[in-house]
Amino acid sequence: MLIRRAKKEDYAVFAAIEAEHPGYPAWGEKGFEAEERNRHSVTLAAEIDGRPAGFINFWVLRPQVQLNTLAVSRAVLRRGAASALLGKLFEYAAKSACREIDLEVNEHNAPAIALYRARGFEVVGKRPKFYNNTDAALLLRRTLKDL
Ligand SMILES: CC(C)(COP(=O)(O)OP(=O)(O)OC[C@H]1O[C@@H](n2cnc3c(N)ncnc32)[C@H](O)[C@@H]1OP(=O)(O)O)[C@@H](O)C(=O)NCCC(=O)NCCS
């Protein structure tokens, strides 16, 4: 598995991966493209067998990193792609002297919550009715001392 910076040509594949997960807040090709104009934004691809199989986007807002989106193709779930993408995010955070990594996750998204807990994140808050005015968002944080 190769973790690398995303390229324009990846965005259609990223949008297809989003579509594999109904209900997941999708950015679409245009959303990923728009991130290129944000100098704080980093988008990475996880490549398996020469093809993007997952992505992550985060903003490096020293002293924090905000994880905005992360998804992996259904065909390669539980093969460590998300963990590898998170591992790279941790490297960026450490290099940029960021002390904490923050994210929001749907309270019912058990796979993602399990992933983040396994990687040292803790629940630090909750935003009721955050998704479609129904599901709450859990606010998760990992601090740099753990990195
Ligand atoms: C959540 C998601 C990114 C995980 O991707 P993945 O590549 O399958 O995750 P990994 O293989 O790196 O899993 C690492 C660990 O996370 C946990 N985990 C991941 N998926 C899990 C599941 N379905 N059930 C329970 N634990 C899970 C496990 O601890 C796993 O380690 P293990 O396989 O050794 O048990 C993927 O399911 C996905 O794309 N979901 C839809 C999008 C989404 O919800 N993104 C999260 C945004 S906040």
The ligand as an SDF file (V2000), in Angstrom:
LIG
                    3D

 48 50  0  0  0  0  0  0  0  0999 V2000
  -14.2420    3.6100    8.8720 C   0  0  0  0  0  0  0  0  0  0  0  0
  -13.4080    3.1760    7.6760 C   0  0  0  0  0  0  0  0  0  0  0  0
  -12.6670    4.4000    7.1360 C   0  0  0  0  0  0  0  0  0  0  0  0
  -12.3950    2.1100    8.1280 C   0  0  0  0  0  0  0  0  0  0  0  0
  -11.5300    1.8090    7.0280 O   0  0  0  0  0  0  0  0  0  0  0  0
  -10.6580    0.4560    6.9650 P   0  0  0  0  0  0  0  0  0  0  0  0
   -9.5920    0.6680    5.9370 O   0  0  0  0  0  0  0  0  0  0  0  0
  -11.5360   -0.7060    6.8060 O   0  0  0  0  0  0  0  0  0  0  0  0
  -10.0050    0.4380    8.4300 O   0  0  0  0  0  0  0  0  0  0  0  0
   -8.7030   -0.3950    8.8840 P   0  0  0  0  0  0  0  0  0  0  0  0
   -8.5940   -1.6430    8.0630 O   0  0  0  0  0  0  0  0  0  0  0  0
   -7.5340    0.5200    8.8910 O   0  0  0  0  0  0  0  0  0  0  0  0
   -9.1390   -0.7690   10.3700 O   0  0  0  0  0  0  0  0  0  0  0  0
   -8.3520   -0.4560   11.5060 C   0  0  0  0  0  0  0  0  0  0  0  0
   -9.0950   -0.8130   12.7760 C   0  0  0  0  0  0  0  0  0  0  0  0
  -10.3040   -0.0580   12.8990 O   0  0  0  0  0  0  0  0  0  0  0  0
  -11.3300   -0.8680   13.5200 C   0  0  0  0  0  0  0  0  0  0  0  0
  -12.3990   -1.1340   12.5430 N   0  0  0  0  0  0  0  0  0  0  0  0
  -12.4410   -0.7750   11.2260 C   0  0  0  0  0  0  0  0  0  0  0  0
  -13.6160   -1.1840   10.6530 N   0  0  0  0  0  0  0  0  0  0  0  0
  -14.3090   -1.7950   11.6330 C   0  0  0  0  0  0  0  0  0  0  0  0
  -15.5950   -2.4310   11.6780 C   0  0  0  0  0  0  0  0  0  0  0  0
  -16.3700   -2.5140   10.5770 N   0  0  0  0  0  0  0  0  0  0  0  0
  -16.0040   -2.9630   12.8510 N   0  0  0  0  0  0  0  0  0  0  0  0
  -15.2490   -2.8940   13.9600 C   0  0  0  0  0  0  0  0  0  0  0  0
  -14.0020   -2.3200   13.9830 N   0  0  0  0  0  0  0  0  0  0  0  0
  -13.5500   -1.7630   12.8420 C   0  0  0  0  0  0  0  0  0  0  0  0
  -10.6330   -2.1600   13.9080 C   0  0  0  0  0  0  0  0  0  0  0  0
  -10.0540   -1.9400   15.1820 O   0  0  0  0  0  0  0  0  0  0  0  0
   -9.5450   -2.2510   12.8400 C   0  0  0  0  0  0  0  0  0  0  0  0
   -8.4700   -3.0800   13.1830 O   0  0  0  0  0  0  0  0  0  0  0  0
   -8.5600   -4.6690   12.8540 P   0  0  0  0  0  0  0  0  0  0  0  0
   -9.0120   -4.8120   11.4170 O   0  0  0  0  0  0  0  0  0  0  0  0
   -7.1510   -5.1240   13.0830 O   0  0  0  0  0  0  0  0  0  0  0  0
   -9.5750   -5.2180   13.8140 O   0  0  0  0  0  0  0  0  0  0  0  0
  -14.3120    2.5390    6.5650 C   0  0  0  0  0  0  0  0  0  0  0  0
  -15.1950    1.6120    7.1590 O   0  0  0  0  0  0  0  0  0  0  0  0
  -15.1230    3.5550    5.7610 C   0  0  0  0  0  0  0  0  0  0  0  0
  -14.6480    4.0600    4.7400 O   0  0  0  0  0  0  0  0  0  0  0  0
  -16.3540    3.8460    6.2140 N   0  0  0  0  0  0  0  0  0  0  0  0
  -17.2320    4.7990    5.4830 C   0  0  0  0  0  0  0  0  0  0  0  0
  -16.7210    6.2090    5.6190 C   0  0  0  0  0  0  0  0  0  0  0  0
  -16.6150    6.6450    7.0620 C   0  0  0  0  0  0  0  0  0  0  0  0
  -17.4960    6.3730    7.8520 O   0  0  0  0  0  0  0  0  0  0  0  0
  -15.5240    7.3470    7.4060 N   0  0  0  0  0  0  0  0  0  0  0  0
  -15.2880    7.8560    8.7460 C   0  0  0  0  0  0  0  0  0  0  0  0
  -15.4850    9.2990    8.7270 C   0  0  0  0  0  0  0  0  0  0  0  0
  -15.5600   10.0590   10.3260 S   0  0  0  0  0  0  0  0  0  0  0  0
  1  2  1  0
  2  3  1  0
  2  4  1  0
  2 36  1  0
  4  5  1  0
  5  6  1  0
  6  7  2  0
  6  8  1  0
  6  9  1  0
  9 10  1  0
 10 11  2  0
 10 12  1  0
 10 13  1  0
 13 14  1  0
 14 15  1  0
 15 16  1  0
 15 30  1  0
 16 17  1  0
 17 18  1  0
 17 28  1  0
 18 19  1  0
 18 27  1  0
 19 20  2  0
 20 21  1  0
 21 22  1  0
 21 27  2  0
 22 23  1  0
 22 24  2  0
 24 25  1  0
 25 26  2  0
 26 27  1  0
 28 29  1  0
 28 30  1  0
 30 31  1  0
 31 32  1  0
 32 33  2  0
 32 34  1  0
 32 35  1  0
 36 37  1  0
 36 38  1  0
 38 39  2  0
 38 40  1  0
 40 41  1  0
 41 42  1  0
 42 43  1  0
 43 44  2  0
 43 45  1  0
 45 46  1  0
 46 47  1  0
 47 48  1  0
M  END
$$$$
